[in-house]
Amino acid sequence: MRTITFQGKINIDEEHELYLRTNNGKTGYKITKFQIISTTPGVGNQELVGKITSVPDPNVGPVVDFSTAEVLAVAYQVDIGNANAAASDTIIIDNQIFNQNIFVQIGDAASGSTPANYYIELEKMSLSDLESTQVTLKNMRTIASSH
């Protein structure tokens, strides 16, 4: 198993597509780490909500809905900019294997607009023909149900 990483800066309420799709679908991925942090930590009040989804998310912003199959990971980071207050982090990752592109976005529940950074680690694995077919069909059902 090999680990690959993605990192970047994203504007609040925007979405980035991370390109993972292969021609034969025989490469699978599983999220092992998802972290977010403001580009200006400790400055102002920030309540960041980051999401990784398997399809573009119509709920751009700090909206989390675990009743949908599209949510792969969520990160929640509070930084109230006060030296006497502790920041808090919560990370939730689904143990799902996928072989298609994924989408990352970050919103700010405190109504801020300062961009944020994300860091994602994925475990990369080879899939058999059967596993590839199963994962691809699951992705197709997820995409169909989101429209």
C-alpha positions as CSV (number, residue, x, y, z in Angstrom):
1,M,0.0,0.0,0.0
2,R,1.2,3.5,-0.9
3,T,0.1,6.8,0.6
4,I,-0.5,9.8,-1.6
5,T,-1.2,13.3,-0.3
6,F,-3.1,16.4,-1.5
7,Q,-2.8,19.9,0.0
8,G,-4.0,23.2,-1.0
9,K,-5.6,26.5,-0.1
10,I,-9.3,27.0,-0.8
11,N,-11.6,30.0,-0.5
12,I,-14.5,29.6,1.9
13,D,-17.6,28.0,0.3
14,E,-15.6,26.9,-2.8
15,E,-15.1,23.3,-3.9
16,H,-12.0,21.7,-5.4
17,E,-12.1,18.5,-7.5
18,L,-9.2,16.1,-6.8
19,Y,-8.5,13.9,-9.9
20,L,-8.1,10.2,-9.0
21,R,-10.1,8.4,-11.8
22,T,-8.1,6.0,-13.9
23,N,-9.1,4.4,-17.3
24,N,-9.5,0.9,-15.9
25,G,-10.7,1.7,-12.4
26,K,-8.3,-0.8,-10.8
27,T,-6.8,1.8,-8.5
28,G,-8.7,2.3,-5.2
29,Y,-8.3,4.9,-2.5
30,K,-9.2,5.2,1.2
31,I,-8.9,8.4,3.2
32,T,-6.6,8.0,6.1
33,K,-6.1,11.7,7.2
34,F,-8.0,14.9,6.7
35,Q,-6.9,18.1,8.3
36,I,-7.9,21.8,7.9
37,I,-6.5,25.0,9.2
38,S,-7.2,28.7,8.5
39,T,-4.6,30.6,6.5
40,T,-4.6,33.0,9.5
41,P,-4.8,30.8,12.6
42,G,-5.4,32.6,15.9
43,V,-6.8,35.7,14.1
44,G,-10.5,36.3,14.7
45,N,-13.2,33.8,15.3
46,Q,-13.3,30.9,12.9
47,E,-15.4,27.8,12.9
48,L,-14.3,25.8,9.9
49,V,-16.2,22.8,8.5
50,G,-14.3,20.8,5.8
51,K,-15.9,18.0,3.8
52,I,-14.8,15.5,1.3
53,T,-17.5,14.1,-0.9
54,S,-17.7,11.6,-3.8
55,V,-19.8,14.0,-5.9
56,P,-20.0,17.7,-6.2
57,D,-21.9,18.9,-3.0
58,P,-24.9,21.2,-3.6
59,N,-24.7,22.1,0.1
60,V,-21.6,24.3,-0.2
61,G,-20.7,25.8,3.2
62,P,-20.8,24.5,6.8
63,V,-23.6,22.0,6.2
64,V,-23.0,18.3,7.1
65,D,-25.5,15.6,6.3
66,F,-24.4,12.1,7.1
67,S,-27.6,10.6,5.8
68,T,-26.2,10.8,2.3
69,A,-23.7,8.3,0.9
70,E,-21.6,11.0,-0.7
71,V,-19.9,12.2,2.5
72,L,-16.5,10.5,2.8
73,A,-14.9,12.7,5.5
74,V,-15.6,15.8,7.7
75,A,-13.2,18.0,9.6
76,Y,-14.4,20.6,12.1
77,Q,-11.9,23.1,13.6
78,V,-12.8,25.9,16.0
79,D,-10.4,28.8,16.6
80,I,-11.9,31.7,18.5
81,G,-8.7,33.8,18.3
82,N,-8.4,34.2,22.1
83,A,-5.1,33.0,23.7
84,N,-7.0,31.9,26.8
85,A,-9.4,29.7,24.8
86,A,-8.6,26.2,23.5
87,A,-9.1,25.4,19.9
88,S,-10.9,22.2,19.1
89,D,-10.7,19.7,16.2
90,T,-13.0,16.9,15.2
91,I,-12.3,14.5,12.3
92,I,-14.7,11.9,11.0
93,I,-13.6,9.6,8.2
94,D,-15.7,6.9,6.5
95,N,-13.8,3.7,5.8
96,Q,-15.0,3.6,2.2
97,I,-12.9,2.6,-0.8
98,F,-13.4,4.6,-4.0
99,N,-11.9,4.8,-7.4
100,Q,-13.3,8.1,-8.8
101,N,-12.6,11.8,-8.3
102,I,-13.4,13.3,-5.0
103,F,-14.4,16.9,-4.0
104,V,-13.2,18.9,-1.0
105,Q,-14.7,22.1,0.3
106,I,-14.5,24.3,3.5
107,G,-17.1,26.5,5.0
108,D,-17.0,28.8,8.0
109,A,-19.9,28.6,10.4
110,A,-18.8,31.8,12.0
111,S,-19.5,33.6,8.7
112,G,-15.8,34.4,8.0
113,S,-14.3,34.7,4.6
114,T,-10.6,34.0,5.3
115,P,-9.4,31.1,3.0
116,A,-8.3,27.9,4.6
117,N,-5.8,25.1,4.0
118,Y,-6.5,21.4,3.7
119,Y,-4.3,18.3,3.9
120,I,-5.5,14.9,2.8
121,E,-3.7,11.5,2.9
122,L,-5.1,8.6,0.9
123,E,-4.1,5.0,1.0
124,K,-3.7,3.8,-2.6
125,M,-4.4,0.2,-3.4
126,S,-4.7,-2.1,-6.4
127,L,-8.2,-3.5,-7.0
128,S,-9.1,-6.9,-8.6
129,D,-11.5,-7.0,-11.5
130,L,-14.4,-7.9,-9.1
131,E,-13.5,-5.2,-6.6
132,S,-13.1,-2.6,-9.3
133,T,-16.5,-3.4,-10.7
134,Q,-18.2,-3.3,-7.3
135,V,-16.6,0.1,-6.4
136,T,-17.4,1.5,-9.8
137,L,-21.1,0.4,-9.6
138,K,-21.3,1.8,-6.1
139,N,-19.9,5.1,-7.3
140,M,-22.4,5.2,-10.2
141,R,-25.3,4.6,-7.8
142,T,-24.1,7.4,-5.6
143,I,-23.8,9.8,-8.5
144,A,-27.3,8.8,-9.8
145,S,-28.9,9.2,-6.4
146,S,-27.4,12.7,-6.0
147,H,-29.0,14.1,-9.1
